[in-house]
Amino acid sequence: IETVRPSSVASHEFDPADLLDTGVERLSSGGAGAAKQAGSVLHLLLQHLAPIEESRRAALAEQALSQLLPGQQKMHTMLAKKALSILSGPDSERLFGPNSRAELPLFVHARRGGKPVRIIGRIDRVIVSDDEMLLVDFKSDAAPASAPDEVRAPYLAQLGLYLRACESLYPQHNISAAIYWTA
């Protein structure tokens, strides 16, 4: 059975053992470029700072960053500012509220071209109501798309796979997907 990982549809690089790694384990494994590393750290900050009282977030962000990215003070400042801005922004209540979940793992058996495949991935943020589900993928590209038709094809494929997987798991929900540009 072929394994398809939505976040790697362009590269086809994937180790199923990585699915349950924590963000810290992914960071410490090395090999990540600066931009990818910054994106991973931003995801961690958003995930773990969201439930924290707003007045405590900045101090906790700095503590976390000193552990995740030791000796990279410039990066600390930029990432803390970005995370705190997103967490206090106009979409924060919906994105990080009580009906949302961070880093939802997926493992779904499906068919492609009549052949069985496994879809394995992790959705950055999921917002659920009684009959709707919104899948949100954070992207930190330096130059985000300014219109829907400018979104890169691998991103659209990734969201499409997430949609297909969730439609099979949650047929009672109207499911949609969105990209949240963090740049």
Disulfide bonds with the S-S distance in Angstrom:
none
